[in-house]
Amino acid sequence: MTDLLAAALAHAERGWHVFPLRPDDKRPAFPDHTADDCAGRDPRCRAAGHHLGWEVRATTDPDRIRRAWSARPYGIGIACGPSRLVVVDLDTPKDATAGPTGLDTLAGLAAAHGAGIEPTYTVTTGRGGTHLYYRHPKAGPALRNTAGTLGPMVDSRAQGGYVVAAGCTVNRRPYTVDLDTDPAPLPGWLAGLLAPAPLPPQRPVVVDLGTGRAGGYVRAAVAREVERVTTAASGERNRALYIAAVALGQLAAGGALPEDDAQSVLEQAGVTAGLRTAEAYRTVRSGLTAGSKRPRTVAA
């Protein structure tokens, strides 16, 4: 058994969902294309009938892990959302320039909240930074990635994000475990700072679908896809939105539904489900584009 395979299996045993990165690189090995470029050639995309990104492919299945890491010396990515992790990324100034480190910033925030930085699973990154692993809160909003929200040199990875795991390298620089313990719960003060801003009031989107049998069919289809998105589990919402957009994109391409209306109603569904507006927009556009390649008409 190779060291990388052993490391991937060890991470999965903790309940962390792993996926292959390109050898000695931070980029995912699979898929090798974006949702916009998905033509169904990838076997897993073809089997699912839609694009499957790295987050959906991440797994704890030891058989799948053995197959992947026995084929090539892939790096190891940990998908934070499915793993219920929040990883705080503490960076250091590049090129030995002066300035606060991420650890300095976090320590200052903790002190301002009358707290300390409690021990948790800790990884030293290839560039000498630090990854602090925490358990995602059971209650409250789903946390997502941030960049600089907490201050200089501090980012975070949560739903929709991943980290390079200990046991592999990037540019021949190793990621190593600095403190091997179970991830601590994310401190409440830190969860509050990382929580997404509340959504502005949403105005209902009104779609005129006409009357008759065809209108009734399209209304039911729109309602079904909106429900798919708004009831999706945490970590599955972006995928659900893409599937819904493909379905309505087919109807729009067949002339049963104006594409602008499909875009509006799906964007609102995505934001209502907890996705960021920009993310919902991109996902809907990708799904509508994919669906337009397979138009579906509705009998009058």
PyMOL commands that set and color helices and strands:
alter all, ss='L'
color gray80, all
select helices_A, chain A and resi 3-13+43-48+54-57+62-71+80-83+94-96+102-112+188-194+212-230+237-253+259-273+277-292
alter helices_A, ss='H'
color red, helices_A
select strands_A, chain A and resi 17-21+75-79+85-90+122-124+130-135+146-147+154-157+162-164+169-170+173-174+176-179+184-185
alter strands_A, ss='S'
color yellow, strands_A
deselect
rebuild
show_as cartoon
